[in-house]
Amino acid sequence: MTLRIAEIFGPTIQGEGVLIGEPTVFVRAGGCDYRCSWCDSLHAVDSAFRHDWAPMSPDAIMDRVRELSGGQPLTVSLSGGNPAIQDFGPVIASGRQSGYRFACETQGSVARPWFAELDTLVLSPKPPSSGETVDWAAFADCVRAGHAARQTVMKIVIFDQADFDWARAAHDRHPDLPLFLQPGNPEVDPALPVDPAMLAQRLEWLTDRAMQAGWFAPRILPQLHVLIWGNKRGV
């Protein structure tokens, strides 16, 4: 079997969510069932880029990961696109034999049995600003599929008040999932610089909004990779 891979890069630090700051090699899958309005990885989403995606076997993927990490086991993050539309079970099985840990980030639209083999499953439903509509029955299937994972969390990107209110309702649906919020970055063009002051203001707004609302359930974090590297592709 082969999988469609947009890029494999690292080691670098995880820039967001529950594993923020953790040394990681990223395996970015090609293809997605969503088209978010603020997507910052269209090269791994839009089928117009499919000729740039490499068909790779699970062993070839792990050979590249081992090469990048110098053979030292670390966390491998399966991202995309949406990695859940492909079968990464054999990649996880191959990497575990060498001591690698696995995380996956997906919007929660497709449930996979291999979610149970993950160390960390990050379910990131997309708020109204994305232009997408969450299928909550499919999302619940993903939560159940990841029940045996070491940890399953929810992460939501917030751009505005509507997103904030939606995130509260999403948390009410799944109050047992640890929740991570982060302000969205409206500038997704990799050729344009990121304004750190603007990102800091958005983080301050989100923090103040949660505190004023007395909503203390989420952990609020920056997009660390954007603050450090901007919109550079492959980070």
C-alpha positions as CSV (number, residue, x, y, z in Angstrom):
1,M,0.0,0.0,0.0
2,T,1.0,3.6,-0.5
3,L,-0.1,6.9,1.1
4,R,-0.3,10.4,-0.4
5,I,2.3,12.5,1.4
6,A,2.6,16.2,0.9
7,E,5.8,16.6,3.0
8,I,7.8,15.2,5.9
9,F,9.8,17.7,7.9
10,G,11.5,18.2,11.2
11,P,12.6,17.8,13.8
12,T,11.1,21.0,15.0
13,I,8.8,21.9,17.9
14,Q,5.1,21.4,17.9
15,G,3.7,24.9,17.7
16,E,0.2,24.5,19.2
17,G,-2.1,22.5,21.4
18,V,-1.5,19.9,24.1
19,L,2.0,19.0,22.8
20,I,3.2,22.6,22.3
21,G,7.0,22.9,22.4
22,E,7.5,19.1,22.0
23,P,10.2,18.0,19.5
24,T,8.4,16.5,16.6
25,V,8.7,15.2,13.0
26,F,5.7,16.1,10.9
27,V,4.2,13.8,8.3
28,R,1.8,15.9,6.3
29,A,-0.8,13.9,4.4
30,G,-2.1,15.0,1.0
31,G,-5.8,15.4,0.6
32,C,-8.7,16.8,2.7
33,D,-12.5,16.6,2.9
34,Y,-12.7,20.2,4.1
35,R,-11.9,23.6,2.4
36,C,-11.5,26.0,5.3
37,S,-11.6,29.7,4.4
38,W,-8.4,30.4,6.4
39,C,-6.5,27.2,5.6
40,D,-2.7,27.7,5.9
41,S,-1.7,24.4,4.3
42,L,-3.5,24.4,0.9
43,H,-0.5,22.6,-0.6
44,A,-1.6,19.6,1.4
45,V,-5.3,20.1,0.8
46,D,-6.2,21.2,-2.7
47,S,-6.1,18.5,-5.3
48,A,-4.5,21.0,-7.7
49,F,-1.2,20.2,-5.8
50,R,-1.7,16.4,-6.1
51,H,1.2,16.1,-8.6
52,D,3.5,17.4,-5.8
53,W,2.4,14.7,-3.4
54,A,4.6,11.6,-3.1
55,P,3.1,8.0,-3.0
56,M,5.1,6.4,-0.1
57,S,4.9,3.1,1.6
58,P,4.6,3.0,5.4
59,D,8.2,1.7,5.6
60,A,9.4,4.5,3.4
61,I,7.7,7.0,5.5
62,M,9.3,5.7,8.7
63,D,12.7,5.4,7.0
64,R,12.5,9.2,6.3
65,V,11.4,9.9,9.8
66,R,14.3,7.9,11.2
67,E,16.7,9.7,8.9
68,L,15.4,13.1,10.0
69,S,15.5,12.2,13.7
70,G,18.9,10.6,13.5
71,G,17.3,7.3,14.7
72,Q,16.2,8.9,18.0
73,P,12.6,8.1,18.8
74,L,10.4,11.2,19.3
75,T,6.9,12.2,18.5
76,V,5.6,11.9,14.9
77,S,2.7,14.1,14.2
78,L,0.3,13.0,11.5
79,S,-1.3,16.1,10.0
80,G,-2.5,17.3,6.7
81,G,-4.8,18.0,5.0
82,N,-6.8,15.4,6.9
83,P,-4.7,12.3,7.7
84,A,-7.9,10.4,8.7
85,I,-8.9,9.9,5.1
86,Q,-6.0,7.5,4.7
87,D,-4.9,4.4,6.6
88,F,-1.9,5.4,8.8
89,G,-2.2,2.3,10.9
90,P,0.7,0.5,9.3
91,V,2.9,3.6,9.8
92,I,2.1,3.6,13.5
93,A,2.8,-0.1,13.8
94,S,6.1,0.3,12.0
95,G,7.2,3.3,14.1
96,R,6.2,1.8,17.4
97,Q,8.7,-1.1,16.8
98,S,11.4,1.6,17.1
99,G,10.0,3.4,20.0
100,Y,8.4,6.4,18.2
101,R,5.3,8.1,19.7
102,F,2.4,9.2,17.4
103,A,0.0,12.1,17.5
104,C,-2.7,12.9,14.9
105,E,-4.6,16.1,14.3
106,T,-7.9,15.8,12.4
107,Q,-11.1,17.8,12.3
108,G,-13.1,14.8,13.4
109,S,-15.0,14.1,10.2
110,V,-13.7,10.5,9.6
111,A,-13.2,7.9,12.3
112,R,-10.4,5.4,12.0
113,P,-9.7,2.2,14.0
114,W,-6.0,3.3,14.2
115,F,-7.0,6.3,16.4
116,A,-6.8,3.8,19.3
117,E,-3.1,3.2,18.6
118,L,-2.2,6.9,19.0
119,D,-0.5,8.5,22.0
120,T,-2.3,11.7,21.3
121,L,-5.5,12.3,19.2
122,V,-6.2,16.0,18.6
123,L,-9.8,16.6,17.4
124,S,-10.0,20.1,15.9
125,P,-13.6,20.9,14.8
126,K,-13.8,23.9,12.6
127,P,-15.8,27.0,13.9
128,P,-18.1,29.1,11.7
129,S,-15.3,31.3,10.4
130,S,-14.0,28.3,8.5
131,G,-17.0,28.1,6.3
132,E,-17.4,24.4,7.2
133,T,-20.2,22.7,9.1
134,V,-19.3,20.0,11.7
135,D,-21.1,16.7,11.5
136,W,-21.3,16.1,15.2
137,A,-22.4,12.4,14.8
138,A,-19.1,11.8,12.9
139,F,-17.2,13.7,15.5
140,A,-18.6,11.5,18.2
141,D,-17.6,8.5,16.2
142,C,-14.0,9.9,16.2
143,V,-14.1,10.4,20.0
144,R,-15.2,6.8,20.4
145,A,-12.6,5.5,18.0
146,G,-9.9,7.3,20.0
147,H,-11.1,6.1,23.4
148,A,-8.1,3.8,23.8
149,A,-5.6,6.5,22.8
150,R,-3.3,7.7,25.6
151,Q,-5.1,11.0,25.4
152,T,-7.7,12.6,23.3
153,V,-8.2,16.4,23.3
154,M,-10.2,19.1,21.5
155,K,-8.5,22.1,19.9
156,I,-10.4,25.0,18.4
157,V,-9.1,28.0,16.5
158,I,-10.9,31.3,17.4
159,F,-11.2,34.2,15.0
160,D,-14.2,36.2,16.4
161,Q,-17.0,36.3,18.9
162,A,-19.1,33.9,16.9
163,D,-16.3,31.3,17.0
164,F,-15.9,31.9,20.7
165,D,-19.6,31.3,21.4
166,W,-19.5,28.2,19.1
167,A,-16.5,26.8,21.0
168,R,-18.5,27.0,24.3
169,A,-21.3,25.0,22.7
170,A,-18.8,22.5,21.3
171,H,-17.3,22.0,24.7
172,D,-20.8,21.5,26.2
173,R,-21.2,18.6,23.7
174,H,-18.0,16.9,24.9
175,P,-17.1,18.3,28.4
176,D,-14.8,15.4,29.2
177,L,-12.4,16.3,26.4
178,P,-9.6,18.6,27.6
179,L,-10.0,21.8,25.5
180,F,-7.4,24.0,24.0
181,L,-8.2,27.4,22.3
182,Q,-5.9,29.5,20.2
183,P,-6.4,32.7,18.3
184,G,-6.5,32.3,14.5
185,N,-3.9,33.9,12.2
186,P,-5.8,35.7,9.4
187,E,-2.7,36.0,7.2
188,V,-2.2,32.6,5.5
189,D,-0.1,33.6,2.5
190,P,3.4,32.2,3.1
191,A,4.9,35.0,1.1
192,L,3.7,37.7,3.5
193,P,5.2,38.5,6.9
194,V,3.2,37.9,10.1
195,D,2.6,40.8,12.5
196,P,3.6,39.5,16.0
197,A,1.9,42.5,17.6
198,M,-1.4,41.6,15.9
199,L,-1.2,38.0,17.0
200,A,-0.4,39.2,20.6
201,Q,-3.5,41.4,20.5
202,R,-5.7,38.5,19.3
203,L,-4.3,36.3,22.1
204,E,-5.1,39.0,24.6
205,W,-8.6,39.4,23.3
206,L,-9.3,35.7,23.5
207,T,-7.8,35.5,27.0
208,D,-9.8,38.5,28.2
209,R,-13.0,37.2,26.6
210,A,-12.7,33.8,28.4
211,M,-11.9,35.4,31.8
212,Q,-14.7,38.0,31.6
213,A,-17.1,35.2,30.7
214,G,-15.9,33.1,33.7
215,W,-15.1,30.3,31.3
216,F,-12.1,28.5,32.9
217,A,-12.3,25.1,31.2
218,P,-10.1,25.8,28.2
219,R,-6.3,26.2,28.1
220,I,-5.5,29.2,25.9
221,L,-2.3,29.1,23.9
222,P,-0.6,31.0,21.1
223,Q,0.3,29.5,17.7
224,L,3.9,29.3,18.7
225,H,5.2,28.3,15.3
226,V,3.5,31.3,13.7
227,L,5.1,33.7,16.2
228,I,8.6,32.2,15.6
229,W,8.6,31.3,11.9
230,G,5.6,33.2,10.4
231,N,3.8,31.5,7.5
232,K,6.8,29.7,6.2
233,R,5.8,26.6,4.4
234,G,6.9,23.3,6.0
235,V,6.8,24.5,9.6
